Amino acid sequence: MTIESVLGAVVPSESANSKLRLSLCLLTWNEIDGCRLDVPKLPLQEFDEVYAVDADSYDGTVEYLESRAIKVHRQPVRGYNQAYLCAFQNCTTDALVMFHPKGNIDPNEVAKFRAFFEQGYDLVVASRMIDGSQNEEDDRLVRPRKWFVLGLGILSALIWRRKGPIIWDVLHGFRGMRVQRFFAIEPLDTGLSIDLEMVVRGYRRGYRMTEFPVAEKKRVAGKTHFSAFPTGKRLLAYILHELKRSA
């Protein structure tokens, strides 16, 4: 029996009485303003382990987090997929929640993940796309980013979903996953497709996945690290890669 077959096998759901050990990881790259706003509000007591993964910030983000007694792991290799790999490789618990401190999501939402994992879910996404949620573009007539995410969600479900609900917010980095399940999907070690990969390969492996609604506001400072057009091209290239992999 191979390691892959063991990791990829479907395991029973956590029992209601089991104590799941849960970690929180903050993903940062020059997010000092967001950190100052979000970190003091995070319910850190809800987690068994808290740390950050930083992509070589130079604005005081690392120093601020360390002043709050949060251990910071510096990414050995730059890149969004590499940030997730670093985060999961440093996790010592059963599941990991990823949070981007940009000042645009209520930090208290991180406390909602534990209940879903204790119900046996493998991947949990804080969604900006479902009923009860709010997307930062909802006050606009034209919503290109939102429509692109929804389009990717529909396309991914049409191609790879075999059972369970559709995951609509396939690109929101505010999410959590069981550590064993993460490594079982064999994530790519380059690129920026990891959020989409977790959903697509979760469909393919029959993982239990779900979403809960969150309200997204505009980030407090700075610009997105993912420009719309080049990011969209790379994500569509990933879909093609996954189709070839499926063949």
C-alpha positions as CSV (number, residue, x, y, z in Angstrom):
1,M,0.0,0.0,0.0
2,T,1.4,3.4,-1.0
3,I,1.5,6.6,1.1
4,E,-0.7,8.2,-1.5
5,S,-3.4,5.5,-1.2
6,V,-3.4,5.9,2.6
7,L,-3.6,9.7,2.5
8,G,-6.2,9.6,-0.3
9,A,-8.5,7.1,1.3
10,V,-11.8,8.5,2.7
11,V,-11.7,8.3,6.4
12,P,-14.7,8.3,8.8
13,S,-16.0,11.7,10.0
14,E,-14.9,13.1,13.3
15,S,-17.2,12.0,16.1
16,A,-19.2,14.6,17.9
17,N,-17.2,14.0,21.1
18,S,-13.7,14.0,19.6
19,K,-11.5,17.0,20.2
20,L,-10.1,18.2,17.0
21,R,-6.9,20.1,17.2
22,L,-7.0,23.2,15.0
23,S,-4.4,25.8,13.9
24,L,-4.6,29.3,12.5
25,C,-2.2,30.7,10.0
26,L,-2.0,34.3,8.9
27,L,-0.7,34.8,5.4
28,T,1.1,38.1,5.0
29,W,3.0,40.2,2.6
30,N,3.3,43.9,3.6
31,E,0.0,43.9,5.5
32,I,1.0,46.1,8.5
33,D,-2.2,48.1,8.4
34,G,-4.4,45.1,8.1
35,C,-2.5,43.3,10.9
36,R,-2.8,46.2,13.3
37,L,-6.5,46.3,12.7
38,D,-7.3,42.5,12.6
39,V,-4.8,40.8,14.9
40,P,-6.0,42.3,18.2
41,K,-9.5,41.1,17.4
42,L,-8.7,37.5,16.5
43,P,-10.0,34.9,19.0
44,L,-6.7,33.2,19.3
45,Q,-7.8,31.2,22.3
46,E,-10.0,29.2,20.0
47,F,-6.9,27.6,18.4
48,D,-4.3,25.1,19.5
49,E,-1.6,26.7,17.4
50,V,-1.2,30.1,15.8
51,Y,1.5,31.3,13.5
52,A,2.1,33.3,10.3
53,V,3.7,32.7,7.0
54,D,5.3,35.8,5.5
55,A,6.5,36.4,1.9
56,D,9.4,38.7,2.9
57,S,7.5,41.8,4.1
58,Y,9.5,45.0,4.5
59,D,6.9,47.3,6.1
60,G,7.1,46.1,9.7
61,T,4.6,43.3,9.4
62,V,6.9,40.6,10.7
63,E,8.1,42.8,13.6
64,Y,4.5,43.6,14.6
65,L,3.4,40.0,14.6
66,E,6.3,39.0,16.7
67,S,5.5,41.8,19.1
68,R,2.1,40.1,19.5
69,A,3.9,36.7,20.3
70,I,2.9,35.2,16.9
71,K,5.6,33.0,15.5
72,V,6.5,34.0,11.9
73,H,7.7,31.5,9.3
74,R,9.4,33.2,6.4
75,Q,8.7,31.6,3.0
76,P,11.8,29.8,1.8
77,V,10.4,30.2,-1.8
78,R,8.2,33.1,-3.0
79,G,4.8,32.4,-4.5
80,Y,1.2,31.9,-3.5
81,N,1.2,28.1,-3.7
82,Q,4.4,28.1,-1.8
83,A,2.8,30.1,1.0
84,Y,0.2,27.4,1.5
85,L,2.8,24.6,1.3
86,C,4.9,26.4,4.0
87,A,1.8,26.9,6.1
88,F,0.7,23.3,6.0
89,Q,4.2,21.9,6.4
90,N,4.5,23.8,9.6
91,C,1.1,22.7,11.0
92,T,1.2,20.2,13.8
93,T,-2.5,19.8,14.3
94,D,-5.4,18.1,12.5
95,A,-6.7,21.0,10.4
96,L,-5.5,24.5,9.4
97,V,-7.4,27.8,8.9
98,M,-5.9,30.4,6.6
99,F,-6.6,34.0,7.3
100,H,-5.4,37.1,5.3
101,P,-5.3,40.1,7.7
102,K,-6.3,42.8,5.2
103,G,-8.9,44.5,7.4
104,N,-11.7,43.5,5.1
105,I,-13.2,40.5,6.9
106,D,-14.4,40.3,10.5
107,P,-11.6,38.5,12.4
108,N,-14.1,36.7,14.6
109,E,-15.2,34.6,11.7
110,V,-12.2,32.4,12.1
111,A,-13.9,30.8,15.1
112,K,-16.6,29.3,12.9
113,F,-14.4,26.7,11.3
114,R,-14.0,24.3,14.2
115,A,-17.7,23.3,14.2
116,F,-17.5,22.3,10.5
117,F,-14.4,20.2,11.0
118,E,-15.9,18.5,14.0
119,Q,-18.9,17.6,11.7
120,G,-16.4,15.8,9.5
121,Y,-15.8,18.3,6.6
122,D,-12.5,18.2,4.8
123,L,-12.5,21.7,3.3
124,V,-14.4,24.7,4.6
125,V,-14.6,28.0,2.6
126,A,-15.7,31.3,4.0
127,S,-17.7,32.4,1.0
128,R,-18.4,35.8,-0.5
129,M,-20.7,34.3,-3.1
130,I,-23.6,32.6,-1.4
131,D,-26.8,33.7,0.3
132,G,-26.1,35.8,3.3
133,S,-22.7,36.9,2.2
134,Q,-21.3,40.2,0.9
135,N,-18.8,40.7,-1.9
136,E,-16.7,43.9,-2.1
137,E,-18.2,44.5,-5.6
138,D,-21.8,44.1,-4.6
139,D,-22.4,47.8,-4.6
140,R,-21.3,48.1,-8.3
141,L,-23.3,47.5,-11.5
142,V,-20.4,45.7,-13.1
143,R,-18.7,43.0,-11.0
144,P,-16.0,41.4,-13.1
145,R,-14.1,39.8,-10.2
146,K,-17.2,38.3,-8.7
147,W,-18.5,37.0,-12.0
148,F,-15.2,35.5,-12.8
149,V,-15.1,33.6,-9.5
150,L,-18.6,32.4,-10.0
151,G,-17.8,31.3,-13.6
152,L,-14.8,29.3,-12.3
153,G,-17.0,27.7,-9.7
154,I,-19.6,26.6,-12.2
155,L,-17.0,25.4,-14.7
156,S,-15.1,23.4,-12.0
157,A,-18.3,21.8,-10.7
158,L,-19.6,20.9,-14.2
159,I,-16.3,19.1,-15.0
160,W,-15.3,17.5,-11.7
161,R,-18.1,17.4,-9.2
162,R,-19.6,14.0,-8.7
163,K,-21.5,14.5,-5.4
164,G,-22.0,17.0,-2.6
165,P,-22.6,20.7,-2.9
166,I,-21.1,23.1,-5.4
167,I,-18.4,25.3,-3.9
168,W,-19.1,28.8,-5.3
169,D,-16.2,30.8,-3.9
170,V,-13.3,28.8,-5.4
171,L,-10.8,31.6,-5.0
172,H,-11.3,33.0,-1.5
173,G,-8.1,32.4,0.6
174,F,-10.0,32.6,3.8
175,R,-10.6,28.8,4.2
176,G,-9.6,25.8,6.2
177,M,-8.6,22.2,5.3
178,R,-7.6,19.0,7.1
179,V,-3.8,18.7,6.9
180,Q,-3.8,15.1,5.7
181,R,-6.3,15.9,3.0
182,F,-4.3,18.9,1.8
183,F,-1.2,16.8,1.1
184,A,-3.3,14.1,-0.5
185,I,-4.3,16.4,-3.3
186,E,-0.6,16.7,-4.3
187,P,-0.7,20.5,-4.6
188,L,1.4,22.2,-7.3
189,D,4.5,23.8,-5.8
190,T,4.5,26.8,-8.2
191,G,1.8,29.2,-9.3
192,L,-1.1,30.8,-7.7
193,S,-3.8,28.2,-8.3
194,I,-3.9,26.6,-4.8
195,D,-7.3,27.9,-3.8
196,L,-8.9,26.5,-6.9
197,E,-6.8,23.3,-6.7
198,M,-8.2,22.5,-3.3
199,V,-11.7,22.6,-4.6
200,V,-11.0,20.9,-8.0
201,R,-9.0,18.1,-6.5
202,G,-11.4,17.9,-3.6
203,Y,-14.2,17.1,-6.1
204,R,-12.0,14.5,-7.7
205,R,-11.3,12.7,-4.4
206,G,-14.8,13.0,-3.1
207,Y,-14.0,15.2,-0.2
208,R,-16.7,16.6,2.1
209,M,-16.7,20.3,1.4
210,T,-18.9,23.2,2.4
211,E,-19.1,27.0,2.6
212,F,-20.5,29.5,5.1
213,P,-21.2,33.2,4.3
214,V,-19.0,36.1,5.2
215,A,-19.1,39.8,4.5
216,E,-16.2,41.2,2.6
217,K,-15.4,44.9,2.6
218,K,-12.6,46.8,0.8
219,R,-9.1,46.2,2.2
220,V,-7.9,49.0,4.5
221,A,-4.7,49.8,2.7
222,G,-2.6,48.8,-0.3
223,K,-3.7,47.1,-3.5
224,T,-4.5,43.5,-4.3
225,H,-1.4,41.3,-5.0
226,F,-3.3,39.5,-7.8
227,S,-4.1,41.7,-10.8
228,A,-7.3,40.6,-12.5
229,F,-6.2,39.9,-16.1
230,P,-2.9,38.1,-15.6
231,T,-4.3,36.2,-12.6
232,G,-7.3,35.1,-14.7
233,K,-5.1,33.9,-17.5
234,R,-3.0,31.8,-15.1
235,L,-6.1,30.3,-13.5
236,L,-7.6,29.3,-16.8
237,A,-4.2,27.7,-17.7
238,Y,-4.5,25.7,-14.5
239,I,-7.9,24.4,-15.5
240,L,-6.4,23.2,-18.8
241,H,-3.6,21.6,-16.9
242,E,-6.1,19.8,-14.7
243,L,-8.1,18.6,-17.7
244,K,-4.9,17.1,-19.2
245,R,-4.1,15.5,-15.8
246,S,-7.6,14.0,-15.8
247,A,-7.3,12.5,-19.3
